[in-house]
Amino acid sequence: MATTLVIGYGNPTRGDDGIGWTAAERLAAEMHDPRVRILARQQLTLELAADLSQVDRAIFIDAAVIGAPGEVRTERIDPAALPAETYSHQLAPAALLECARTLYGKCPEGYVVSVSGESFEFGDELSAPVAAAVPDALRRVRELVGLAE
């Protein structure tokens, strides 16, 4: 049974917004540990709360719009109160953690590994600085999982 859920999310047809998706696919190809489940999604949806309630740790991988292109950051996140107008088709990681706690009574420890993007225009290629940052982002995820190389 998986103890960690890694969710890489973003739109792979919008340039650097696809970093989460790309990183998740690469991790899934390289990491074969039954304690780790890896998903690639275009957005975070309410249905993922059930998956989150089944694990001890959640790691989200996403693009950031602030920071120098290719800058990688790791942040601990805690559940956040849901805004009055919550749209169930797209949630922030902290709100999704709160959904897991509210709906299922269990919320995992949460982290976000983000990579600052340079271009979010239509296209299926990552910009050079973001592509160069993928190994660092993957290393950080492995460290959080406890599988550092």
Kinemage of the C-alpha trace (Angstrom):
@kinemage 1
@onewidth
@group {chain A} dominant
@subgroup {mainchain}
@vectorlist {calphas} color= white
{ca met a 1} P 0.000 0.000 0.000
{ca ala a 2} L 1.289 3.443 -0.941
{ca thr a 3} L 2.285 5.729 1.913
{ca thr a 4} L 3.118 8.679 -0.357
{ca leu a 5} L 1.059 10.159 -3.173
{ca val a 6} L 2.880 12.336 -5.700
{ca ile a 7} L 0.641 14.453 -7.926
{ca gly a 8} L 2.231 16.377 -10.782
{ca tyr a 9} L -0.288 18.738 -12.266
{ca gly a 10} L -0.625 21.393 -14.922
{ca asn a 11} L -1.477 21.746 -18.566
{ca pro a 12} L 1.104 19.977 -20.764
{ca thr a 13} L -0.042 22.010 -23.790
{ca arg a 14} L 0.785 25.367 -22.143
{ca gly a 15} L 4.572 25.343 -22.115
{ca asp a 16} L 6.064 25.487 -18.630
{ca asp a 17} L 2.686 24.835 -17.013
{ca gly a 18} L 3.369 21.216 -17.989
{ca ile a 19} L 6.301 20.843 -15.569
{ca gly a 20} L 4.208 18.963 -13.000
{ca trp a 21} L 2.869 16.560 -15.600
{ca thr a 22} L 6.338 16.035 -17.110
{ca ala a 23} L 7.954 15.453 -13.714
{ca ala a 24} L 5.260 12.970 -12.667
{ca glu a 25} L 5.628 10.965 -15.870
{ca arg a 26} L 9.404 10.876 -15.496
{ca leu a 27} L 9.151 9.837 -11.837
{ca ala a 28} L 6.688 7.079 -12.707
{ca ala a 29} L 9.121 5.721 -15.307
{ca glu a 30} L 12.077 5.811 -12.891
{ca met a 31} L 10.628 5.091 -9.444
{ca his a 32} L 9.207 1.641 -8.846
{ca asp a 33} L 8.523 1.658 -5.130
{ca pro a 34} L 5.169 0.218 -3.994
{ca arg a 35} L 5.083 2.773 -1.178
{ca val a 36} L 4.820 5.612 -3.721
{ca arg a 37} L 1.884 6.269 -6.039
{ca ile a 38} L 2.422 8.831 -8.797
{ca leu a 39} L -0.301 10.640 -10.740
{ca ala a 40} L -0.197 13.179 -13.565
{ca arg a 41} L -3.249 15.435 -13.752
{ca gln a 42} L -4.215 18.607 -15.581
{ca gln a 43} L -5.799 20.010 -12.436
{ca leu a 44} L -6.527 19.120 -8.830
{ca thr a 45} L -10.077 17.884 -8.419
{ca leu a 46} L -12.222 16.906 -5.449
{ca glu a 47} L -11.995 13.227 -6.365
{ca leu a 48} L -8.325 13.254 -5.318
{ca ala a 49} L -9.356 13.835 -1.669
{ca ala a 50} L -10.193 10.127 -1.340
{ca asp a 51} L -6.717 9.180 -2.591
{ca leu a 52} L -5.103 11.673 -0.206
{ca ser a 53} L -6.958 10.244 2.778
{ca gln a 54} L -5.243 6.895 2.168
{ca val a 55} L -1.625 8.110 2.452
{ca asp a 56} L 0.670 9.656 5.060
{ca arg a 57} L 2.402 12.140 2.737
{ca ala a 58} L 1.334 14.098 -0.339
{ca ile a 59} L 3.747 15.832 -2.691
{ca phe a 60} L 2.384 18.174 -5.334
{ca ile a 61} L 4.550 19.229 -8.299
{ca asp a 62} L 3.522 22.397 -10.103
{ca ala a 63} L 4.683 25.402 -12.091
{ca ala a 64} L 5.011 28.778 -10.397
{ca val a 65} L 4.546 32.180 -11.985
{ca ile a 66} L 6.819 33.988 -9.535
{ca gly a 67} L 10.583 33.607 -9.257
{ca ala a 68} L 13.380 33.345 -11.772
{ca pro a 69} L 12.694 30.841 -14.577
{ca gly a 70} L 13.868 27.404 -13.478
{ca glu a 71} L 13.956 28.268 -9.759
{ca val a 72} L 12.896 25.223 -7.713
{ca arg a 73} L 11.221 25.640 -4.329
{ca thr a 74} L 9.990 23.141 -1.772
{ca glu a 75} L 7.324 24.254 0.684
{ca arg a 76} L 5.439 22.499 3.428
{ca ile a 77} L 1.711 23.080 3.147
{ca asp a 78} L -1.049 22.672 5.678
{ca pro a 79} L -4.757 22.267 5.065
{ca ala a 80} L -6.478 25.568 4.432
{ca ala a 81} L -10.047 26.528 5.101
{ca leu a 82} L -12.097 26.254 1.981
{ca pro a 83} L -13.202 29.580 0.521
{ca ala a 84} L -16.937 30.242 0.486
{ca glu a 85} L -16.950 29.869 -3.292
{ca thr a 86} L -15.094 26.616 -3.828
{ca tyr a 87} L -15.116 25.205 -7.321
{ca ser a 88} L -14.853 21.444 -7.143
{ca his a 89} L -13.285 21.158 -10.597
{ca gln a 90} L -10.107 22.987 -9.563
{ca leu a 91} L -8.623 23.206 -6.082
{ca ala a 92} L -5.362 24.454 -4.579
{ca pro a 93} L -3.243 21.816 -2.785
{ca ala a 94} L -4.016 23.228 0.691
{ca ala a 95} L -7.758 23.234 -0.038
{ca leu a 96} L -7.570 19.670 -1.350
{ca leu a 97} L -5.841 18.573 1.871
{ca glu a 98} L -8.673 20.196 3.825
{ca cys a 99} L -11.205 18.320 1.690
{ca ala a 100} L -9.493 15.038 2.609
{ca arg a 101} L -9.670 15.940 6.298
{ca thr a 102} L -13.281 17.137 6.148
{ca leu a 103} L -14.663 14.339 3.969
{ca tyr a 104} L -12.579 11.372 5.133
{ca gly a 105} L -11.220 12.353 8.543
{ca lys a 106} L -7.596 11.969 7.504
{ca cys a 107} L -5.188 14.439 5.967
{ca pro a 108} L -1.625 13.627 4.932
{ca glu a 109} L 1.447 15.742 5.526
{ca gly a 110} L 1.705 17.986 2.444
{ca tyr a 111} L 4.462 19.509 0.328
{ca val a 112} L 4.675 21.435 -2.920
{ca val a 113} L 7.705 21.272 -5.182
{ca ser a 114} L 7.373 24.137 -7.645
{ca val a 115} L 9.429 25.286 -10.602
{ca ser a 116} L 9.167 28.892 -11.755
{ca gly a 117} L 8.143 29.068 -15.378
{ca glu a 118} L 9.260 31.311 -18.186
{ca ser a 119} L 6.588 30.716 -20.832
{ca phe a 120} L 2.984 29.628 -20.454
{ca glu a 121} L 2.069 30.041 -24.117
{ca phe a 122} L 0.553 27.236 -26.194
{ca gly a 123} L 3.087 24.529 -26.898
{ca asp a 124} L 4.161 21.155 -25.574
{ca glu a 125} L 7.813 21.988 -24.839
{ca leu a 126} L 9.271 23.237 -21.578
{ca ser a 127} L 11.461 26.327 -21.804
{ca ala a 128} L 15.211 25.712 -21.487
{ca pro a 129} L 15.494 26.919 -17.846
{ca val a 130} L 12.517 24.820 -16.740
{ca ala a 131} L 13.698 21.717 -18.601
{ca ala a 132} L 17.109 22.146 -16.950
{ca ala a 133} L 15.402 22.320 -13.515
{ca val a 134} L 13.568 18.982 -13.873
{ca pro a 135} L 16.418 16.906 -12.327
{ca asp a 136} L 16.534 19.199 -9.278
{ca ala a 137} L 12.752 19.002 -8.855
{ca leu a 138} L 12.870 15.200 -9.083
{ca arg a 139} L 15.716 15.062 -6.565
{ca arg a 140} L 13.655 17.111 -4.122
{ca val a 141} L 10.677 14.797 -4.520
{ca arg a 142} L 12.918 11.772 -3.897
{ca glu a 143} L 14.277 13.466 -0.755
{ca leu a 144} L 10.739 14.075 0.540
{ca val a 145} L 9.833 10.466 -0.181
{ca gly a 146} L 12.993 9.298 1.588
{ca leu a 147} L 14.555 7.821 -1.531
{ca ala a 148} L 17.359 10.330 -2.120
{ca glu a 149} L 20.076 9.105 -4.428
